[in-house]
Amino acid sequence: MHPFVRDEVYSIGYEAIRNACKRTGVTRLKIALIYGSDFYLQVSDNGKDMDQLAAEENEDRQVGLNRMRKRAEQIGGRLSVISSANSGTDLTLIVPGRVIFPRRLWSRKGLPYKSPDH
């Protein structure tokens, strides 16, 4: 993985896991990394609905989600969050293969990393 992209994926995953662990009622946490033509990070839990938490507690959760969305945008990825009171929260980050896999990435312009052989 491109170092910048790797660090952003790590930060998004860390924040997602941290939020899930803080959420009320979480007894199951599932984390999946899927490599294919694109890269997927999925974090799912069976805790309380995030919207319900924001209303009950504070806006820290929303700030964390906004931060994760901005990180995803910076690396050309897409973050989706589905949350309900009955089934918990599913967070999915999708990063296109052309962004996350180095050889393809080195030819893109505007990213903060270049191949050592260029």
C-alpha positions as CSV (number, residue, x, y, z in Angstrom):
1,M,0.0,0.0,0.0
2,H,1.0,3.6,-0.6
3,P,2.3,4.9,2.8
4,F,0.0,7.9,2.9
5,V,-3.0,5.8,2.0
6,R,-2.0,3.0,4.5
7,D,-1.8,5.6,7.3
8,E,-5.2,7.0,6.5
9,V,-6.8,3.5,6.3
10,Y,-5.2,2.7,9.6
11,S,-6.6,5.9,11.2
12,I,-10.1,5.2,9.9
13,G,-10.0,1.6,11.1
14,Y,-8.7,2.6,14.5
15,E,-11.4,5.3,14.9
16,A,-14.1,2.9,13.8
17,I,-13.0,0.2,16.3
18,R,-12.6,2.7,19.1
19,N,-16.1,4.1,18.5
20,A,-17.5,0.6,18.5
21,C,-15.8,-0.3,21.7
22,K,-17.2,2.8,23.4
23,R,-20.7,2.2,22.2
24,T,-23.3,0.9,24.6
25,G,-24.3,-2.7,24.3
26,V,-21.6,-3.9,22.0
27,T,-21.0,-7.7,22.5
28,R,-19.8,-8.5,19.0
29,L,-17.3,-6.7,16.8
30,K,-16.4,-8.0,13.3
31,I,-13.5,-6.6,11.3
32,A,-12.8,-7.6,7.7
33,L,-10.0,-6.5,5.3
34,I,-10.7,-7.5,1.7
35,Y,-8.2,-7.1,-1.1
36,G,-9.5,-7.5,-4.7
37,S,-9.6,-5.0,-7.5
38,D,-10.5,-2.5,-4.7
39,F,-9.7,-2.5,-1.0
40,Y,-12.4,-2.9,1.6
41,L,-12.3,-2.3,5.3
42,Q,-15.5,-3.3,7.2
43,V,-16.2,-2.8,10.9
44,S,-19.5,-4.1,12.2
45,D,-20.9,-4.3,15.7
46,N,-24.2,-5.1,17.4
47,G,-24.3,-2.0,19.6
48,K,-26.7,0.8,20.0
49,D,-27.7,3.0,17.0
50,M,-25.1,5.8,16.5
51,D,-27.9,8.4,15.8
52,Q,-29.5,7.5,19.1
53,L,-26.2,7.7,20.9
54,A,-25.5,11.2,19.5
55,A,-28.9,12.4,20.9
56,E,-28.3,10.7,24.3
57,E,-24.6,11.5,24.8
58,N,-22.7,14.1,22.9
59,E,-21.4,15.0,19.5
60,D,-18.0,13.3,19.8
61,R,-19.2,10.4,17.7
62,Q,-20.3,12.7,14.9
63,V,-16.9,14.5,15.0
64,G,-15.2,11.1,14.7
65,L,-17.4,10.2,11.7
66,N,-16.8,13.5,10.0
67,R,-13.0,13.0,10.5
68,M,-13.2,9.5,9.0
69,R,-15.2,10.8,6.0
70,K,-12.6,13.5,5.4
71,R,-9.8,11.0,5.6
72,A,-11.6,8.7,3.1
73,E,-12.1,11.6,0.7
74,Q,-8.4,12.5,0.9
75,I,-7.4,9.1,-0.4
76,G,-10.1,8.9,-3.0
77,G,-12.1,6.4,-1.0
78,R,-15.7,6.2,0.1
79,L,-17.0,5.7,3.6
80,S,-20.5,4.4,4.3
81,V,-22.1,3.9,7.7
82,I,-25.4,2.1,8.2
83,S,-26.7,2.1,11.8
84,S,-29.9,0.9,13.3
85,A,-31.2,0.2,16.8
86,N,-31.9,-3.4,16.1
87,S,-28.7,-4.4,14.2
88,G,-25.9,-2.1,15.3
89,T,-23.5,-0.3,13.0
90,D,-21.8,-1.4,9.8
91,L,-19.0,0.9,8.6
92,T,-17.4,0.2,5.2
93,L,-14.5,2.0,3.6
94,I,-13.8,1.3,-0.1
95,V,-10.6,2.5,-1.7
96,P,-10.2,2.0,-5.4
97,G,-7.4,-0.3,-6.4
98,R,-5.8,2.4,-8.6
99,V,-5.3,4.4,-5.4
100,I,-4.2,1.8,-2.9
101,F,-1.9,-0.3,-4.9
102,P,1.5,1.4,-5.4
103,R,2.5,0.7,-9.0
104,R,-0.7,2.1,-10.2
105,L,-0.6,5.0,-7.7
106,W,2.9,6.2,-8.7
107,S,1.6,7.3,-12.1
108,R,-1.1,9.5,-10.6
109,K,-0.5,13.1,-10.2
110,G,-1.0,15.1,-7.0
111,L,-0.3,12.5,-4.4
112,P,2.5,13.1,-1.8
113,Y,4.6,10.0,-2.7
114,K,6.6,9.0,-5.8
115,S,8.3,5.7,-6.6
116,P,11.9,5.6,-5.6
117,D,12.8,4.7,-9.2
118,H,11.2,7.8,-10.7
